Every structure is written in structure tokens, then in C-alpha cells.
Amino acid sequence: MTDPTELLRRAAELTERADHEEDIETREQLLRISLYVQLAESQEWLAAHPPSVASLRNVLTPKSD
């Protein structure tokens, strides 16, 4: 598994590069890649921290006042 800190650092670098890129197509491509890096980090976190049945039940059960 890739270190989430490394993925976030890569995403930040790509965003920074996009901010200084003059070519619009290249800028948009860098931003898309940055988004995919952030999504990969989220997916890895979710895989490492799956939701429990109890937490899902708490979310889905209506609260009575």
C-alpha cells in the first residue's frame, strides 16, 4: 500500500504545477491527475478502515426523541 502522505504530497505537487502551467489543456490534465491521486488515497484509507456493522446500523437507524 502506498503511504497516504506520499499520495497527498504528489497531488499537491501536481496542483502546484497546474497553477503555473500556461497551456490550458496541460493545466486541466494535471488537475485531473491530481484528483485521481487524491481519490486513490481515499480508496486506500477506506480499504484499511472498513466500516463496521455497528457504525452502519447507527447511521441508518432513525433516532427517537
C-alpha positions as CSV (number, residue, x, y, z in Angstrom):
1,M,0.0,0.0,0.0
2,T,1.3,3.5,-0.8
3,D,1.8,5.9,2.0
4,P,-1.1,8.3,2.1
5,T,1.2,11.2,3.0
6,E,3.2,10.5,-0.2
7,L,0.0,10.5,-2.3
8,L,-1.2,13.8,-0.8
9,R,2.3,15.3,-1.5
10,R,2.1,14.1,-5.1
11,A,-1.3,15.6,-5.5
12,A,-0.1,18.9,-4.0
13,E,2.8,19.0,-6.4
14,L,0.6,18.4,-9.4
15,T,-1.8,21.1,-8.3
16,E,1.1,23.5,-7.9
17,R,2.4,22.6,-11.4
18,A,-1.0,23.2,-12.8
19,D,-1.2,26.6,-11.2
20,H,1.9,27.7,-13.1
21,E,1.1,26.0,-16.4
22,E,0.2,28.3,-19.2
23,D,-1.2,25.7,-21.6
24,I,-4.9,25.2,-20.7
25,E,-5.0,21.6,-21.8
26,T,-1.9,20.6,-19.8
27,R,-3.3,22.5,-16.8
28,E,-6.6,20.6,-16.9
29,Q,-4.8,17.3,-17.3
30,L,-2.5,18.0,-14.3
31,L,-5.6,18.8,-12.2
32,R,-7.3,15.6,-13.3
33,I,-4.3,13.5,-12.4
34,S,-4.1,15.3,-9.0
35,L,-7.7,14.4,-8.4
36,Y,-7.1,10.8,-9.2
37,V,-4.1,10.7,-6.8
38,Q,-6.4,12.1,-4.1
39,L,-9.1,9.5,-4.9
40,A,-6.5,6.7,-4.7
41,E,-5.5,8.0,-1.2
42,S,-9.2,7.9,-0.2
43,Q,-9.7,4.4,-1.5
44,E,-6.6,3.1,0.3
45,W,-7.8,4.7,3.5
46,L,-11.3,3.1,3.1
47,A,-9.7,-0.3,2.4
48,A,-7.6,0.0,5.6
49,H,-10.6,1.2,7.7
50,P,-13.7,-0.6,6.6
51,P,-17.0,0.5,8.2
52,S,-18.3,-1.8,10.9
53,V,-21.8,-3.2,11.1
54,A,-22.5,-1.3,14.3
55,S,-21.4,2.1,12.7
56,L,-23.6,1.4,9.7
57,R,-26.6,0.5,11.9
58,N,-26.1,3.7,13.9
59,V,-26.2,5.8,10.7
60,L,-29.2,4.0,9.3
61,T,-31.3,3.7,12.4
62,P,-33.7,6.7,13.0
63,K,-33.2,8.4,16.3
64,S,-36.2,8.7,18.5
65,D,-36.6,11.9,20.6
